[in-house]
């Protein structure tokens, strides 16, 4: 099929592109810039521009059958700094995208939402897709708003859609020097023998999914006929930051220097996903163990550090 991946040069998007190509789909990517960690692929049709450039986005949708929407202009940590920007640059622009999908007769759109921020403080763990949604940051509110508009466009115009709510992805081609992705950021600190800062006491529990498993889940959510519209994709298990540090130490056999700082107001104490629906309806299950995922991510970061001539152990 002819697929458009919005944000296809990002961390998750680039791995999704790989999976689509492996399954012989025709792939077009719309993104602001080239991939950070590899050269453009010869078999991909790249289109460059801002998500808010309506003309370029409309052109990119020409003759497309399936759209994967992975574009987002904010992250949970910074979204509350300017909620108006978060809403306008993501939700408002997505409404235009949905309008164009209807106009250009796109068959289906798959939206990558959030498996943590849309739920907020969980009533019960693990969290099911029909659990209550009470976001504690603008990022989660905006993701949830987009989900609701996708449902509306299905009701009004019959636009087919699926929503994926992933937990915390990690793996190769994730920026290890950024502010998102605890495992990648922690491993980069370990490689450079730097101090890891932990928000709070380290007992915050999260759900981590290796990028190959996530890309497989997104693919199956797009091309499997099901009655459900929303799927959690995660490991199905929670692990605290302290336990994560221990796993990194045990797996890498390296020193893990860390300190604790003040907790963040929007951090939920514990959240991890129930992935039963994805297992039963998509035939999907994560297969990468935490140890294997850490080793693969470490290998990527070590190679990257050598290329960038960054001091490392």
C-alpha positions in Angstrom: 0.0 0.0 0.0 1.0 3.6 -0.4 1.9 4.9 3.1 2.7 8.3 4.4 4.7 8.5 7.7 4.4 12.0 9.2 7.5 12.4 11.4 9.1 9.4 9.6 12.6 10.7 10.2 12.2 10.6 14.0 13.1 7.8 16.4 9.8 5.9 16.2 9.1 6.9 12.7 12.3 5.7 11.2 11.8 2.2 12.6 8.3 2.2 11.4 9.6 3.1 7.9 11.9 0.1 8.1 9.1 -2.2 8.9 6.9 -0.9 6.1 9.7 -1.3 3.6 10.3 -4.8 4.8 6.7 -5.6 4.1 7.0 -4.1 0.5 4.8 -1.1 1.1 5.5 2.1 -0.8 6.7 4.7 1.7 6.6 8.5 1.7 8.0 10.5 4.6 7.0 14.0 5.6 9.3 15.6 8.1 11.0 18.9 8.9 14.5 17.5 8.4 16.5 14.4 7.5 17.2 11.6 9.9 19.7 12.4 12.6 21.6 9.1 12.6 21.6 7.8 9.0 21.4 8.9 5.4 18.2 9.1 3.4 17.0 5.7 2.1 16.9 5.3 -1.7 13.5 3.6 -1.7 11.7 6.3 0.3 10.0 9.4 -1.1 11.0 12.2 1.2 9.0 15.4 1.5 10.4 18.2 3.8 8.4 20.9 5.6 6.6 22.0 8.8 3.5 20.2 9.9 1.8 23.5 9.8 2.6 24.1 6.1 -0.8 23.3 4.7 0.3 23.3 1.0 3.2 21.0 1.5 1.2 18.7 3.7 -1.6 18.5 1.2 0.8 17.6 -1.6 2.4 14.9 0.6 -1.1 13.3 1.0 -1.6 12.9 -2.8 -2.4 9.3 -3.7 -1.8 8.0 -0.2 -3.8 5.2 1.2 -2.6 4.9 4.8 -1.3 7.7 7.0 0.8 7.3 10.2 0.7 10.4 12.3 3.7 10.7 14.6 4.3 14.4 14.5 4.4 16.3 17.9 6.0 19.7 18.6 6.3 19.3 22.4 7.3 16.8 25.1 5.6 16.2 28.5 8.2 18.0 30.4 7.9 21.3 28.5 4.3 21.2 27.3 2.9 23.0 30.4 5.3 25.9 29.7 3.1 27.0 26.8 -0.2 25.1 26.5 -1.6 27.4 23.8 1.3 26.5 21.5 1.0 22.8 22.4 -2.7 22.9 21.5 -2.4 25.0 18.3 0.7 23.4 16.8 -0.6 19.8 17.4 -4.4 19.5 17.8 -5.4 22.4 15.4 -3.0 21.3 12.7 -4.2 17.7 13.1 -7.7 18.9 12.3 -6.5 20.2 9.0 -4.7 16.9 8.4 -8.0 15.0 9.1 -9.9 17.3 6.7 -7.3 16.6 4.0 -7.5 12.9 4.6 -11.3 13.0 4.0 -10.9 15.3 1.0 -8.1 13.1 -0.6 -9.9 9.9 0.3 -7.2 8.4 2.5 -8.3 4.9 3.6 -7.0 4.9 7.1 -5.0 7.0 9.6 -3.0 5.7 12.6 -2.3 8.1 15.4 0.6 7.5 17.8 -0.8 8.9 21.1 0.6 8.4 24.6 0.3 5.4 26.9 1.2 7.3 29.9 0.2 11.0 29.8 -3.4 10.5 28.5 -4.3 8.4 31.6 -2.9 10.6 34.3 -3.2 9.1 37.8 -4.3 5.5 37.4 -7.2 4.1 39.4 -5.9 0.5 39.0 -2.8 -1.1 37.5 -2.1 -2.2 34.9 -4.1 0.3 32.9 -6.6 -0.9 30.3 -7.6 1.1 27.2 -11.0 1.9 28.7 -9.5 3.3 32.0 -10.3 6.8 32.9 -8.3 9.6 31.3 -7.2 12.5 33.4 -4.0 14.0 32.0 -1.7 16.0 34.3 0.1 17.8 31.5 -0.8 19.7 28.4 0.9 17.0 26.3 -1.5 14.4 27.4 -4.5 16.7 27.1 -3.6 17.5 23.5 -3.0 13.8 22.6 -6.4 13.0 24.1 -8.0 15.9 22.2 -6.6 14.5 18.9 -8.0 11.1 19.7 -11.5 12.6 20.2 -11.3 14.4 16.9 -10.3 11.2 15.1 -13.4 9.6 16.5 -15.5 12.6 15.4 -14.2 12.4 11.8 -15.0 8.7 11.7 -18.5 9.5 12.8 -19.0 12.4 10.5 -17.1 11.2 7.4 -16.3 7.6 7.9 -12.6 8.1 8.1 -11.1 4.9 9.4 -8.6 5.2 12.2 -6.6 3.4 14.9 -5.0 4.9 18.0 -1.8 3.4 19.5 -0.9 4.3 23.1 2.7 3.3 23.5 4.6 3.2 26.8 8.2 4.5 27.0 10.1 3.4 23.9 13.9 3.0 23.8 16.5 1.7 21.4 18.8 2.7 18.5 18.3 6.1 16.8 16.8 7.6 19.9 18.6 10.8 20.9 20.7 9.8 23.9 21.6 13.4 24.6 18.1 14.7 24.8 15.5 15.0 27.7 13.3 12.1 26.7 13.9 8.4 27.0 15.2 7.4 30.4 17.1 4.2 29.3 18.9 5.9 26.4 19.8 9.0 28.4 21.0 6.9 31.4 23.1 4.7 29.1 24.7 7.7 27.5 25.6 9.0 30.9 27.1 5.6 31.8 29.1 5.5 28.6 30.5 9.0 29.3 31.0 8.2 33.0 28.7 11.1 34.0 26.3 11.5 36.8 22.6 10.5 36.3 20.0 12.8 37.9 16.9 11.0 39.2 13.7 13.0 39.7 12.4 12.1 43.1 13.4 9.0 45.1 13.8 6.7 42.2 10.7 4.7 43.0 8.6 6.0 40.1 7.5 3.0 38.1 7.2 3.1 34.3 6.7 0.7 31.4 9.4 0.5 28.8 9.2 -1.0 25.3 12.0 -1.8 22.9 11.6 0.1 19.6 11.5 -3.0 17.4 8.5 -4.4 19.4 6.8 -1.0 19.2 7.2 -0.8 15.4 5.8 -4.3 15.0 2.8 -3.4 17.2 2.1 -0.2 15.2 2.3 -2.1 12.0 -0.1 -4.8 13.2 -2.5 -2.1 14.5 -2.6 -0.6 11.1 -3.1 -3.7 9.0 -5.1 -6.0 11.2 -8.9 -6.0 11.0 -10.3 -5.5 14.4 -13.3 -3.9 16.1 -11.2 -2.0 18.6 -9.9 1.5 17.8 -7.4 2.0 20.7 -4.4 -0.3 21.6 -1.9 -0.1 24.5 1.6 -1.1 23.4 4.1 -1.7 26.2 5.9 -4.4 28.0 3.0 -5.0 30.3 5.2 -4.7 33.3 6.3 -1.8 35.5 9.9 -1.2 36.6 11.1 1.6 39.0 14.0 3.9 38.1 16.0 2.4 40.8 15.5 -1.1 39.4 16.3 0.3 36.0 19.6 1.6 37.3 20.3 -1.8 38.8 19.5 -3.5 35.5 21.8 -1.2 33.6 24.6 -1.9 36.1 24.1 -5.7 35.9 23.8 -5.8 32.2 26.7 -3.4 31.3 29.0 -4.3 34.2 29.8 -0.6 34.6 29.6 1.9 37.3 26.3 3.8 37.4 26.8 7.1 39.2 23.5 8.9 40.2 21.9 11.4 42.5 18.3 12.2 43.5 16.7 15.6 42.9 13.2 17.1 43.6 10.3 15.2 42.0 8.4 16.8 39.2 4.7 17.8 39.8 3.4 16.0 36.7 5.1 12.6 37.4 2.6 9.9 38.3 4.1 7.5 41.0 3.4 4.4 39.0 2.0 3.6 35.5 2.2 0.6 33.3 -0.1 -0.8 30.6 -2.4 -3.7 30.2 -1.6 -5.1 26.7 -4.1 -7.9 26.7 -6.2 -6.3 23.9 -3.2 -6.1 21.6 -2.2 -9.7 22.3 -5.7 -11.0 21.6 -6.8 -8.8 18.7 -3.5 -8.1 16.9 -1.6 -11.3 17.7 1.2 -9.0 19.0 3.5 -9.6 21.9 6.8 -7.8 22.9 9.7 -10.3 22.5 12.7 -8.2 23.5 13.9 -8.7 27.1 15.1 -5.7 29.0 18.6 -7.1 29.1 18.7 -7.6 25.3 17.2 -4.1 24.7 19.7 -2.5 27.0 22.6 -4.2 25.2 21.4 -3.2 21.8 20.8 0.4 22.9 24.3 0.5 24.5 25.9 -0.8 21.3 24.2 2.1 19.3 25.3 4.7 21.9 28.8 3.4 22.0 29.2 3.5 18.2 27.6 7.0 18.1 30.0 8.3 20.8 33.0 7.0 18.8 31.7 8.7 15.6 31.1 12.0 17.5 34.5 11.7 19.2 32.8 11.9 22.6 34.9 10.6 25.5 33.6 7.3 26.7 34.7 4.3 28.7 
